[in-house]
Amino acid sequence: MKRLTVLLTSLAMISLSISGEVLAVAEERSGFDKVWGYLTFYENKENKVIQKFALAGRAQIDSVWVAPDEQDNFSDINWRRFRFGAELVFLKEWVAHLEADFDLNEDINDWYNKLTDAYISWSPRKDLEIKVLKQSAGFTLDGSTSSKRLLTLERNNLTNNLWFTEEYFTGLLVKGKFRGDWSYQTSIFSSDGNPEIGVDGASWFTLWSLGYKLGNTRLRVDYVYQDEDENANTRDFEQVLSLFAQWQDGPWGVRGEVAGGKGFADQNQSDIWGIDVMPFYDISKHTQLVLRYTYVNSEDDNGLRLNRYDNRVESGKGNEYNDVYAGVNVYFYSHKFKWQTGVSWAKMDDDANDGGEYEGWTLSTGLRVYW
């Protein structure tokens, strides 16, 4: 344990004081462009049949140490995500994307986990896209942000409690833009938890979004309605409403959200609501500082769960949650190749006093790569 603590602390300090020589290497974008270019096997926009064929995927590694006040410490080094697939652009307006998730923490015979993306999309014009079959059903601030582009190692715990963390469902999505600065998305998905493509194992949910760009600010509202089904591979909320904003001017930026959900009483899910605020500052195009505060409240007892790694220490539920996160991101090749390190403090109250009380610190660092 002591050796792991020293390792994590050292990694955090290194990322904070990363040398100019390493950044100089990162500055040589042509080298990264060349490496990533090998993953595109064919590209010709003038070809009328096939315009592009390329590999797609992501690799993410975490090292984490959790130090709670009352429970035993927890530490782990693991493959957070590994996904691999390919994308085909054809007939100018069509895209076929197939990607699978692999759990490299398991024995090789058990690596394959599920399909994530398995869809076909059609874009008859620049302001319209229609996508069908298995795809991401993203809503809330962090839930609608790909894990490839998160500013923190993990999604905030407001998203974790509201969002359908399975993420990938079979359905139909239509999105586009109108009147220049407005955007919209409407979709309907099966809540089936099939690891491949499935529509008959559960019921359905629908997701609606409306966005507006005002100067340096982007505003968006998400609304989800879900038909109740005990076999659904989702969180137990009938409705979810989220309003979030993203602003950046020069090196300064901030993202914030207010969101809530109406729980299914028959599933013993309380109504919850919360806020999340995340300011950040770009020291340079390679180094970024991030702060985040999250508050979540449950109307009834045992309506909230802890985030990923804190939950490994305390799996019980509570009714009020606070956390503060501070981190640094080092971008070697923008979001395609980055190193993230953060420390967080979290506290959850459990008025029911039945096993959800928690307070502790988490130090984590990880590499994020996608192609």
Buried (B, 14 or more C-beta within 10 A) or exposed (E): EEEBBEBBBEBBEBBEEBEEEBBEEBBEEEEBEEEBEEEEEEEEEEEEEEBBBBBBBBBBBBBBBBBBEEBEBBBBBBBBBBBBBBBBBBEEBBBBBBBBBBBBEEEEEEBEBBBBBBBBBEBEEEEBBBBBBBBBBBBBBBBBBEBBEBBBBBBBBBBBBBBBBBBBBBBBBBBBBEEEEEBBBBBBBBBBBBBEBBBEBBBBBBBBBBBBBEEEEBBBBBBBBBEBBEEBBBBBBBBBBBBBBBBBEEEEBBBBBBBBBBBBEEBEBBBBBBBBBBBBBBEEEBBBBBBBBBBBBBEBBBBBBBBBBBBBBBEBBBBBBBBEBBBBBBBBBEBBBBBBBBBBEBBBBBBBEEEBBBBBBBBBBBBBBBB
